[in-house]
């Protein structure tokens, strides 16, 4: 990099002046080398940046198109990193006069190369005591060791030299202390080398399949972006922006401000850029130029489509992406920014975001954006479908307004809501009603809808027609109605066109005939002996012998069998008792439909009970209890699998349950509900007498449920496998630290957390998360005991430092004038301490 000399300014010399030449005492050379070796705050990042930059400069100087290779690996139990180029190579003269000399450089007279301070080639000595050099130049290959000597002064030692027919180039190899630092080197490769072209990574956990999207004023890497906010790209090197020096809030878009070499001046360590008045003005001007450029691209990319369904579904949903051909820049972090009490500069979105528009409305100036809720609430009469004794009915409350009528219902099976259209002329057909009731009974969200007639005043208000010539009103209302009607038809099915399968009709007829034959409706009188199960009899084996008055059995239920059915009846009685409705005396008098008596009768009385409309054999009862027993059979039959899954997931998942992505949370809720049912259900041995009967009824459904259960469990386990510290996180770990931990691993989190942390936590996170990142180590590199111990110490430190951070806030709170800020800080402190 070229440096410009300031104009020389001299005092006027006279006879009284003398000149004393500055020099360095040879005894103090060690101090100078130590100063230069310790120039870097982030030695690992500087090593990655400096050697790759040197490789890039050598490639530019040679005019080569061969890629630079950054390689990380392990050899004989030692970790190392290599930087190899196929550029000009190092001649003996350059090695002696430049490479091994501090502050000597060949790059301070040009802006075509990145370096210029004469320090970077020795940067590995800021981390380790030595590094290896292998260089090829004009047919000769030499190997050198650069190391710190006993005197403290570095020196280069030639280890070997031999002729070679390979092309010129240089390879630097340095050894890494441990696996934690190995991970840090990998992370720095992502940050430092994001924009250097023609670099190939091996073993660095950096995706080589990426593109650099460049605008006039910015550059964006499509994968492995170096920072999550706007940063500087100076001569293909990424630098974070010091927003406090700019007096601005962070801009949460992962792009680099494009600066050519020489436009900004880096610090001597090249870890940052200088923030003088000229540089600050240039950076601010570039930020504004990028804002205008991105806004223009955003506005041009807005979807002005003619798909009304997409238009409705995106109600109040702003577009938060910009398309660059096949690549999409995600702007959600920026769009979600809002003012914060902790942010001095009151951050706000960098761009102006709007929702997609609908071309047919735009063309005629119609300012109308309906939502699915608007359609279901204002344009339809809704009647919820229920299921009672095989017939259609209105849900209690009659009309319903549901914003999710045209959306996917959030239930176990993820069944899309079924909506059937009817009109004022629809003829209700009983067999069709029964068919629908049976087919839809497992879905809680089902509706019959009919149109609501709306007058002129309604449409005038909704379409904002006051500012439009009256002669155009009719045309605009018809246009809106046309698309709304089309939307409803597309998202519903016609009741009138529904055809009931003939096989279902035949099966229903046969079933109803069998029921009529089994349960005659003649009124019965008299009484029979009935051995009912009571709470005590479930455990002491004795039934409660009572009398069942046949003329009093009205709306209640009786489940019966003979003494040979004792085991099965006892299992059913335990189930009835568990749900709270066991009538232990058979006194089924009155209208309480929830009272159920379970017991056995003499064989001669079985035929009598079969004629009662509210009496059930064991088989008939289990069919009637389809929903509940279906799930119970599943959890009982798969009790061990469910318990094993909980052992893998349960407690560990709860540590990140509040921040996990929405899809993972839904999978966990499905898993959790099943686990809770398995805990509250009767023990498997209590169900044993009924398992054969239950299997004949519900085995197929249970297999389908098990398949879904295993898929959801697998998704949760895959998610958790990406979090190596999960089992060691303290349950009291603050939410904002969990968020940052997941973000550091590029793991998806709940959408509401897709925004930056407030500046108040940055100092704490800088230290704590450095340790967290250092612990991203492979288990095979440490014994289980060592890994557990190290992870536990880091987790403990997170909690202790968090508490110390907020406890130490007391002094800052005293005398704080901003009452709102003070209140926020106090609440935050109470939450985390």
N, C-alpha and C positions, 0 to 999 in steps of 0.2 A: 504494500500500500504506500502510495506516495505521500510524503509530508511536505508541507509548505513552510519555509523559514520565515519567521517574522522579520520585518525591517530592522536592521541592526541600529541600535541607538547607543551613542557614546557620550560620555562627559568629555569636555575639552581638556586635553592633557596639558600639564605644565611641568615645571621642574620639580614640583613637590610630589608628583605621582610616581609610584613604582609598580611593577608587575610581578605577581607571585603566581606561578603555574600550579593549578590544583593537581594533586596526584594521590594515589592510594598506596599506603604503606604495605609492602608485601606481606607483613605479619597480619594485616587485616583483610587479606583476600578471602579468607574463610568466611568472614562476616558478610562480605559482599555476595558470595555465592549462596550463602544461606538466605539472604534477603531475596535474591532472584529465584531461588528454588521454592521459597514459601510465598511467592507472589499471589498464588491462587487461593481463593476462598473455597472453591469447589474443584479440588485437584482432579477427581475422576472425570468430571465433565470437561475440564480443560484439556486433559490428555486426549480424550476422544476427539475434541474439536481441533486441537493443534496438529496432531499427526495426520488426520484426514485432510485438513486444509493444506498441509505441506504436500501430501500426495496429490491433491487436486492441482496445486501450483506447478508441481513437477510435470504432471500430465499436460497442463496448458502450455508450459514451456516447450515440451517435446512435440506438441501438436498431435498427441496420440488420442485415439478414440477407445482404447482399451479401458474397461471399467476398473475403478479402484475397489479393492476387496478389503472389507473389515470382517475379521474372522475371530470368533471366540470359541474356545474348546478347552479340553482337559488332557494333559499328557503326564503319565506316571504320577497321577494324583495331584498334579499342579494345574491350577487354572491359569490361562493366559489370554491375551488379546493381541492380534496382529493387524497391522495396517500395511497393505501392499499396493504399490503402484507400478506401472510400466512406462514411466516417464523418462527423464534424461539420465537418471542415476546420479551417483555422487562421485565426482572425479577426486583423485587424491588431493588436488589443490583446494577444491571446495570443502572436502572433509576437514583438512587441517586449518584453513583460514576462516571458514564460515561455520561449519556444522558444529565443531567442537569449541568454538569461541562464543562466549556470551555477548549479546548486543551486536554481533556481526550478522549482516543480512545482505541479500542480493535483491530485495523486493521493495526497498524504500524509494525507488524512483519510478514506479509504475502503479497504475490502478487496475492492471489486468490480473494481479495476484493478490491473495488475501493477506499473507503475512506482512511483516515489516519491522518487528521489534527485536528479532534475533534471540528470542527466549524460548519460543514454543518447541523447538527441536529437542530441548533438554527437559521438557515438562514432566516426563515420567519420573525424574529424580525428586519431584515434589511428593511422590507417592511411595516409591520404592528406591532402594539404594543403587539399582542398576537396571539396564535394559539392553537388548541385543539389536545390532544393526547388520543386515545383509544387503549389500548393494552390488549391482552389476553396471560396469561402465566400460564401453569400448572393448569388449572381449575378455575382461577380467572381473572375477567375482571375489569380493573380500568380505570377511566377517569380523565384526568389531563388538567389543563390550564397553559401553559407557557406564561408568560407575563412580561413586564417591570414594575418594581415597582416604587413607588414615589421616592425612593433613586437613581433610575437610574440603579439599579442592577437587572437583570432578576431573576425570581424565578418560580418554578413549584408548583402548588397547586392542591391537589387531590380533585376532585369534587364528585366522587362516586366509590364504589367498591362492587362487588357482584360475587358469584360463577357463572360459565358458563360451558356448555358442548361443546362449540364450539372450533375449533382448534386454536392453537396459531397464533398470528399475530398482526400487528400494523396498525392503520389508523391515518394519520395526516390530519387534516382539517384546512385550513386557509381561511380567508375571503378576498375578492377582493374589492378594493375601488369603482370601477365604470365599466361601460360597455366597455370603451376604454381599460382599463387595462385587462378586461376579454378577449378581442381580442388579446392583447399582450401575455397573458398566453397561449392562443391557439397556437399562432405562435411559441412561445418558445418550446412548446411540440413537434412541428415538428422538430425544430432544435436540441434540446438537447437530445432527446430520440430516434433518428432515428435508432440507432444500438443496443440499449438495447434489448436483446431477451426476449420473453415471457411477453411482456407488452401489456395490452388491454386498449384501449382508449374509454371513454364515454363522449360525449359532447365536445370533444377537436378539432373537425374539422380535425382529422387525420384518414386516411383510414386504417382500420385494415386488409384489404385484400392486403397484400404486401408480397414480398419475399426479403430476403437478399441474393444477389448473391456474393459469396466469391471466390476470387482467392488466389494465394499464397501470394500476397503482397497487395491486395486491397479488399475492400468490397463496394458493390453498393446496395442501397435500390431502389427497382423498382418503388415505389410511394412515394410522399412527401419527396424528397431528401432534406437534411438540408441546403446545399449550392449548388450554381450553378457552383462552380469550385472545383478543387482538395482540399481536406481538410484532417485533421488528425482524425483517429479513434483510440483513446487510451483507451484500456480497455472498449470498447463498448460505449464510450462517444465521440461525435463529437466536434472537435475544428477547428476554421478557421486557416489558415496558414498566418503568417505575411510574405508576399512575399518580403517586403523591407528588413527584417532581413536576408532573404536567398540570397538577391541580384539577384532575379529572377523575371520574369514576371508571372502573374497569368496563370494558365492552366485551360481552361474552359471545364472541364469534371467533372460531378458531382459524383465523387467517393471518398472514404476515404482511406487514406494510413493506412494500418493495422499495429498497434503497440500493443504489449502486455504490461500489467501493469508493470511498472518498467523500460521499455526501454527508455521512456522519463519522465522528471520530470515536473509535473504541478506546476503552481504558487500556493501560499497558498490559494488564492480565488478559484482555480481550474477553472478559466475562460479562461485560456490560458496555454501554456506550456513554459518552460524556453528555451530561445534561446542562450545558450552558445555554444562554438565551437564544443563540442562533439555532442550536440543535432542537431545543424545545419548540421553537417557531416552525422548524421544518417538519417535526413529527406531528404537530397539531394540524398543519396544512395538509399533510398526507392523510391524516385521519378524516378530515373533511372531504378530501378528494375521493377517498374510498367510500365514504358514506354516500356521496352523490352517485358514484359508479354502481354500488350495490343496489341503491334504491331504484335506479333506472333499470337495472337488470331484473329486479324484483317486480316492478310494475309491468314490465314487458312479459314476464313469465306467468302473471296471474291468469288463472283458468277462466276464460269467458266462454264456458261451454254451453251446450244445449241439452245436457242431461239434468232433468228436473229433480230426479231422485238424489243425485250427488249434491245438487244445490240445497235441497231440504235437509239432507243429512249433515251438511256443513254449517247449519245454523249456528251463528255466534262463534264458529270455529275459524279463527284467522289462519291464513296460509302462512306457514312458518318454515318454508323451504325455498331455495332458489335452485333451479335446474341448470346444470352445465352439461348439456348433452346427456350422456348416460349416467352422470354423477349428480348427486343431490347434496347440497350444503344445508345441514340442519341448523335452523335458527331458533329452536325452542328456548335455549338458555337465554337468549337476548330478549325474546318476546315476553318471557315470564318475569323479567326484571321489574321491580317496583321500588319505590322510595323506602329507605331503611333509616331507622333512628341511629343506627351505628355508622352510617355512611355520610361522611362530611360533605360529599359532593352530590347527594341525592340522585342516585343513578336512575336512569329511565331507558327504555328501549332505544337502541341505536337507529333502527329503521322504523318506518311507519307501516304497520301490518293491517291488512284488510282481509275480509272473507272473499271466497270465490263469488263471482257474479253469474247471472243467467242471461245468456245472449238475447233470447227473445224479449225479455223484459227490458234489457238495456236499450235495445233498438227503438223502443217506443217510450222510453223515459219512465217506466213503471218502477216506483220505489217500493217493492214489496218482497219481503223475505219471510216466508212462512216456516214454522218448525213443525216437526211431527206432533208435538203437543198441541200446537194451534189447530192442526187438522183434526185430531181426535176430539179436542174439546169443543171446537166451534162449528165443525161441519158434519159431525156424526153423532147419532144417538147410539150409545154403547150398552149392550146387555151382556153381562158376564155369563159364561156357560158353566153350569154346575152339573153334578151327577147325583141323582137321588132315585134309587130303584129303577134305573134304566130309562129315565126320561129327562128331557131338557127342562131347565128351569132358569129363572132370573136369580142372580145372586141377591142376597139380602141388601136392601138399599136401592135396588132398582138400577138407576142409571149410574155409570161410572165414567170418570175422566182419568185416563192413564197415559202419561207421557211416553211410556214404553210400548204402546200398543203395536207400533210398527218396528220394534227393535227386538233383538235377541233376548229372550228371557234368561235371567241369571238363576237357573236352577241346576240340579245335579246333571241332568242329561243335556243341558245346553240346547233345549228344543226351541226353535223359533216360534214366537207367538203365532197362534192360528187365528186368523180373522176371516169370518164368513159374512158376505154381503147379503142383506135382505132389503126388500122394498115394501112400500105400503101395500102392494098387491101380492106379496109373497104368500103362498098357501103353505101353512105348516103341516108337514106330513109326519105322523107319529113314528113310523118305522125309520125314517130318515133321522129324526131327533134321537131315537134310541141308538142308532148306529154312530152318530156323531158323539153322543155322550160316552159310549163305550170306548171309542177310539181316542177320545181326548181326555179321558178321566185322569190320566197320569200327569197332565200338564195343567198347572195351576192358572196359567194365563191364556184364556181363550175367550173370544168375544164374537157376538153377532152384532153387526153394525148396520144402521140404516141412515140415509141422508137427512140432514136438517135443512129446512128451507130458510134462507137468509134474505132479508130485504135490502133495499137500496142504501139505507143509512149505514147498515153494517159494512157493506162493501165500500162505501164512500170513506168511512173512517179507516178501514184496513188498508186500502190502496192509496190513501192520502190524495184524493181526487180534487180537493179544494183548489189546488194550484194548476189544475188541468182544465182546458176548455170542456164545457159540458157536453158538447157534441161528440167528444171522444170517450165519454164514460162507458157507454154500452160496449164499445169495442174492447176496452181494457178489462172490464168485468168479465166478459166472455173469455178473453185470453187467460185470465187468472183461473177461472172456473174450469177451463179446458185442461190445463196442466194439473190442477188439483185433483180433478176427477180421474185423470190418467194415473196419477200417483196412487190413489186409493185402490183402483182396479188392479194395478200391478202388484200391490202389496196385500191383496186379499183374494179370497176364492168365492165363487158364486154358490150360494146355498141352493138356488133354483136349478143350477146345472149339475149339482151333486148327484151321482148315481150310486146307489147302494149295491154292492156285489150280491148276486143271486145266492152264492154259496153262504154268505153271512145270513141272508134272510132265511134260507132253509135250516141252517144250524140253529138260529134263534127260535124258529117254530118248534123244532124238535126239543130244544131245551125247555121252552115254556110249557110244552105239552107234558114233559116229564115232571116238571114242578107241580103242575095242576094235578097230575095223577097222584103224586106223593103227598101233597098237602091239600086235602079237601077242606072246603071252607065251612063245613057243617059245624054248628056250635056243639061243643062237648060239655058234658056235665059230669059231676062226680069227682073222685079223688083217687090218687094212686100213691103208693109208697115210693119215696125218692131219697136216695142216699147222697146228700149234698156234701161237697168239700168245703170245709171252713179253713181259716188260717191255721188252726191247731192241727187239723187232720192232714195238712200238707206235710207235716213234720212227724206227727205221732202215728200216722197211718190209719187213724180211725175217722170214718165219715160221720156226718151229722144226719142221722136217720130222721126224716121229717115227712110231712104230707104235702103233696102238690095238689092244689085245688085247680082243676082244669078250667073251670068257668072264670077264674080270676086272672088267668094268663092272658094279658092283652098285648101291651106294647113292649113288654120286656122279653128277654131271650132265655131259652133253656137249651143248654148243650148236654147231650145225653149219650149214653152207651150202655153196655152191660158190664157186669163185674169183670169179664175177660178184658175189657178195655181200660182197666184201672190205671195202668201206667200212663197211657196216652191222655186220659181224662185228667189225671193229676198234673201232668205237664201243662195242659191247657188251663187248669185252675190256677197254677202258679203264674202263668202269663196274665190271666184276667186279674189276679190279685195285684200284680205289679203295675198294671195300668189303672187299678183302683176301683174296679166295679164288681168284685165278686160278691154275690148274694149267697151267703153261707147257709141260709135257712130255707131257700126255695120260696120265700114269701114274695113272689113276683106279682104283687098287687099294686095297682096304680098305673100311672102313665110315664114313669121314668124309664126312658128307652135305654139308659146306660146300665141298668141293673141286669146282671147275668148270673144265672144259677148253673153250676156245673156238677153233674153227678151221674149215677147209674141207676137203672131200674131193672126189674125182672124181665126176662126175655118176653114174657107174655104181654108186658106193657109197652114194648118197643113200637108195636103197630099203632097203639093208641096215641103215643106221643108224635108219631110221624104225621098225624093228621092235623096237628096244631101248626098254624101259620108261622109262629115265632119259635118253633123248636128246630134244632139243628143237630144233625149227626156230626161226628168229628170231621169227616170229609167236607160236608157242606159248610161248616164254620170256617175251615181253613180257606176255602174258595172265597167266602164272603169277606174275609180279612186279607184280601189280596195285597193291598199296598203295604200294610205293616208286616205281615208275615213274609212277604217277598224279601224285604230288606233284612228281617231278622234271620231268615234262613241263610242269607249271604254272609252276615257277620259271624254267625255260629259256625257255618261250614268252613270259613276262612279265618277263624279266630287266631290261629298261630301265625298266619301270614300278616295279618293286620298288626299283631303285637310285635312281630319282627320288624315291620316297617316303622313302627313308632320308635323302637329302640334305635333305629338309624337316623330318624328325622327329629322326633319330638322336641327334646330340650334344646338341642343345638339350633334348630330353626327359629325357636322363639327369640333368640338373641338378635335376629335381624328381621323378625316378622314385620315390624313397623316400617321398614324402609325397602323391603323387597319389591320387585316389580309387580304390577297389578296381575299379570297372568300367573305368576308364581303364587301370589296370595290367593287367587281363586282356586288353583290346584290344591293349595294347602287347606283351604276351607272344606273342600270336598273330602280330603283325607281326614281332617280333624273330625268332621261330623260322623264319618263312618267309625273312626276310632272311639269316639264318645259313645256311639250306639253299642259298640262291642263291649265297652266297660259297663254300661247300664243294663245290657241284656242279661237274661238268666245264664247261668253257667252252662257250658256245652253239655255236661252230663244230664242236666235237667231236661234238655231238649231231646236227648237221645231216643226216647220212645217215639217221637214224632218225626225223626229225621227222614225215615223212609217215605212217609206220606208227603212231607214238605219237598223232598227231592223230586218226587213225581210231578209236583205242581210247578216248582220254581227253579229247577236246576238250570234250564236253558237261560233264564233271565239272570241267574246268579253268575253264570259263566261270562255273560256280556258285561255285567257290572265289575267282575274281577278283572277283565281285560282293561276296562277303563281305569280302574283303581291302580293297576300296575303301571299303566302309561303315565298317569299323573304323579305317582310316587317317583318314577324314573326321572321325570322332568324336575322335580324338586331336588332329587339327589344330584343331578347334573349341575343344577344351579349352585348347590352347596359345595360341590367339588371344586368350584372356581375360587373358593374362599379358604385358603390354607390355614388361616388363624381362627376360623369360625368356632371350633370347639374350645378355644381358649379365651374368647372374648368375655370380659366380665359382664354379668347381667346388668350391672349399673352403668355400663358404658354409655355416655350421652349420645343422643340421636345424631347430632351433627358430626361426631367422630365416626359413627358407623357409616354415615353417608359418604364421608371423605374416604374411608377405607374401601368401600365398594367402588367408588369412582376411580381410586388409584389403580384398581385392577381391571378397569374398563368393564365392570359388571353392571347390567341394567338395574335401575332402581325405580321406585315409584315416581310417576310423572311429577307429582307436586314438589319433589326435591330436585328437579332439573333446573336449579339455579345456583349461583355461586353462594358461598358462605359469606356472612357479614364480616367486615374487616376486624371486628372485635376478637374473632377467634383465630386470626391468621398467625399471630406470634406463637400461640400454643401449638397449632397444628404443624407449623414449620418444623418443630423439634419432634413432636410425638409421631407424626406420620413418617418422618425419616426413619424412625425405628421400625414402624410397621412395614414400610417398604423393604427394609433390610431383612425382615423375617420371611419374605417370600422365597423360601428355600425349599428344595426338594427333600422329602423325608429321608431318602436313601443316603443323603449326604451327612446325616447325623443319626446317632442312635436314638431310639424312641425316647429314652429318658432325657437325653440332652435337648432334643427338640421340644419336649414338653416343658422342660425347665426354662428354656429361652423364651418360648412363646408366653408362658405364664408370667415371666418377669416383665415382658413388654406390655401385656394386658394390665398388670398391676400398675405399671408406670403411667399408662394412659389415664386410669381412674385417679391415681394420686395427684398427678399433675393437673388434671382438670379441676379437682377439688381445691388444690393450692392456688390455681389461677383465679378462681372465683372467690376464694376466701381472701386472697390478697387484694380484692377489689374494694375493701372497706374504706381505705384511705381516699380512693378516687371518688367514692360516693359522698364523702363529707363535703358539704358546701357546694355541691354541684347545682348550678343554677337552672339547667334545663330539666324541669320536673318530669317531662314525658320520658326523656332518656333515663333519668334516675330510676323512675318506676320500672322501666323495661329491664334495666340492669339488675334491680333487686329481684324481680320475678325470675330472671334467668339464673341468678345465683341460687335462689331457693330451689329451683328445678334441678340443678346439677350438684348441689351440696347437701 
